[in-house]
Amino acid sequence: MAKVRVDKWLWSVRFFKTRSISTTMCKNGKISLGERVLKPSHLISEGDVLGVKKEGFNLQIKVIRLIEKRVGAPIAVTCYDNLTPDEEMNKYKDWFIGKSRSEFREKGTGRPTKRERRELDEFKDDYLSQSFWDEDED
């Protein structure tokens, strides 16, 4: 049965941008096989289920096909199966709901005048205080 280094495989299926980042993630204990933390040189085989901690997410990846060279994204997707639970995948959406983006002004309109800024501040204060009290009444 063929085997490939875990850092090389993670880089080749595009989980990490560079192989050195992949190696560093292994060294920092972010890659595991079951309960076992893997070193970069650990050899993996088809059917292994890897735990990858990346950017605050705990991904579960099943190795379907072993490759050693970096390939395009459409081919890379066929080399693994994403077993990550939906709760983990929706973590970003749950965090992002209710967060609004900052104010936006059309390009070229310049900074708000003192009068416009005061009107915006007054509107935001009224809106925030109104929505705060409306929630308490329910």
N, C-alpha and C positions, 0 to 999 in steps of 0.2 A: 504494500500500500504506500503510495506517495505521500510525502509530508513536506510542509513549507513552514518557514519561520513566520511567527505570528506578526511581527512588525512589518515584514515584507508583504504579507498578504493584506493586512489592513491598509497599507499604502497603495497596493496595486488595485484594490477594489474601491479606492477613492474615499475611504473614511477619513484620511488625513492628507493634507496637501503635500507634505514632504515625508520622506522616510525617516528623517531625523526627528520630526515631530512624533511620528508613530513610535519610534524607539523611546523617546522621552516619556510618552504616555505609559508605555509598558514599565519603564523604570520607576515611574511615580505611582504605580499600583492601580492604574485606571483600567487595566485590561485583566479579565479573569476568565477562568474556565471552571464553572461551578463555583465553589468557594475558594478555589486556589488562584492566587494572584500570579500572573505569568510574567516571565522575563522576556525580553525581546527575542532571545534565541530559541524560545520554546517552539517545538515543532507541533503543528496542528494538522489534523486530517479531516477528510470529509465527514460531515455529521456532527462535528463538535459544535457546541453552543457557547458562544463567547459573550461575556458581559463587558460592555464598553461604556465607560463614564465619560461623556463628552458634553461640554458646555452646560452642565447642570442636568443633563438627561442621563438616565440609566437604560441604555439600549441592550436588547437581547438579540444576538445575531447567530443564525445557524449557517455553518459553512456548507455550501452545496457543491462548489467546484473550486479546486485549488489552482491558483495562477501565481506566477512569480514576477511577471512584468506588468507595468501599469497599462491599463486598457481604457477605452472610451467608456463614458458613463452608461450607454445602453448595454454594453457587454458586461460591465462591472455589476450591474443590478442582477444579472442572471447567476452570479456566483454566490449569492447569499440569500437567505430568507429572513425577513425582519419579523421576529417573534415578540417585539416589544409590546406590552399591554397598552390598551387605548388610554388608560388613565395617565400613563407616562407620556404618551405622544401628545395628549391634550394639555399637558402642564403649561406650555407656553400660552395657549389660548386662555386658560383659566387665569393666568397671571395678567394677561394683557386686557381682559375684559374690564371695562370701567375706566381704563386709562385713556385719557384723551391726548391728542397731540398738541403741541404748542400752537400759539397763535400764528396765523399765516397772513401775510400781506403780499399783494401782487408785486411782481418785480417792477422796479422803476417808480413805485409810488412814494418811496422814501420813508423816513421815520414818522411816526404819528406826532401830530402837534400836541402841545400841552393840553389843549381842550379835548382832543380826541382821546388822549391817554386817560384823562380824568373820566370821560364818558365810558371808556372800556372798563376801568377799575370799578366804577359805580355799578355797571351792568354785571360784572363778575361777582361783586359783593352781594348784590340783590339775588342773583341766580343761586349762588352757593348757600346763602342763608335761607332762601325759600325752599330749596330741595332738601336741606338739612331738616327743617321743621316739618316738611311734608312727610318725611320718613317716620318721624316720631309719632305723628298723629295716627298712623295706621295701626 
